[in-house]
Amino acid sequence: MACLRNRIATILLVVLLSPASGWAQDETIRLTDDRGETLRLSEPAARPAAISTFGADVALALETLPVAVTDYGLQGMPDYLASQLDGVTGLGPRHQPNLEVLSSVRPDLVIAIRRYTEKDGDQIEAIAPMLALDLITVQDSLRGVELAGQALGAPAKASALNTRFLDHVQLLADRNKPKAAETVALLTSGSETPFVYYDHFLPTALLERLGFDNVGGQPPNPDSGIPLGYRISLEALLELNPDTILLLPTSRQRAFTMNPIWPYLKAVRTGQVYEVPHYWKEGAGPIARERILDDIQRLLLTSEPDK
């Protein structure tokens, strides 16, 4: 009997160490990111860097302080995380991170937005393994949190964050169900023509799940996720005439609000125009997406659900 147990133990050890299982002596974590690339770590990452606000957000939510983070350009470090990132090295804007600085902080993982790192991917991976994520849709967010949780050695906590988020969405959806569907537009840009987001973008997808009708409509290429939206004339926006308009922050004056048509929009006439924080633009992180739900509840929902 003892001999049989020893043989079984030997077989299990061989299986665990085989390449097909994703485990080996020099490989304890094996993940596939949104490029389809395989990420291999010999142990959970302890010094992640973030070429994305998501990377900083998810690391902090999983109780790991990142060693370096990108910012919003002229808007600087994300306000909602700033107090927790005091003293953390800055890498500059996410679309043009300083790779010399990145190398100097010696990260053991880089959590990145895929579309901002395609041109520098090889250089980044020469510094540290890179987890490149799409982070556009709700499903992207759920998957990104799960992958980051595995990479940071906290898969159970990551799953719990996703469960809590989905429960929060369902709670708000249930409370808002009796209301008639209201139309909403999420706009950005400082030019004369605003940019409106499609239904698949995480904040607008959440609005849809909570019973609102996003006037941006469905994306033409839902599988790719790109484009996120489109330019819309004020004349076309007036035809859609949303009940509520949400404005993302911009470093420039919004020229489209100077258009003579702007005051005739229903949302403007009824005072239903709100500027939302910058995390709405990159809201896939566990902290940001909860804040988006809180903003929707505060601005657009009248009932106060228990958390």
Secondary structure, DSSP 4 states (H G I P E B T S, - for coil): -HHHHHHHHHHHHHHHHSGGGT-BTTBSEEEE-TTS-EEEESS--SSEEEESHHHHHHHHHTT---SEEEE-GGG-S-HHHHGGGTTPEEEEETTS--HHHHHHT--SEEEEEHHHHTTTHHHHHHHS-EEEE---SHHHHHHHHHHHHHHTT-HHHHHHHHHHHHHHHHHHHHHHTTSPP-EEEEEE-SSSS-EEE-TTSHHHHHHHHTT-EETT---S-TTT----EEE--HHHHHHH--SEEEE---SS--GGGGSTTGGGSHHHHTT-EEEPPGGGTT--SHHHHHHHHHHHHHHH--S----
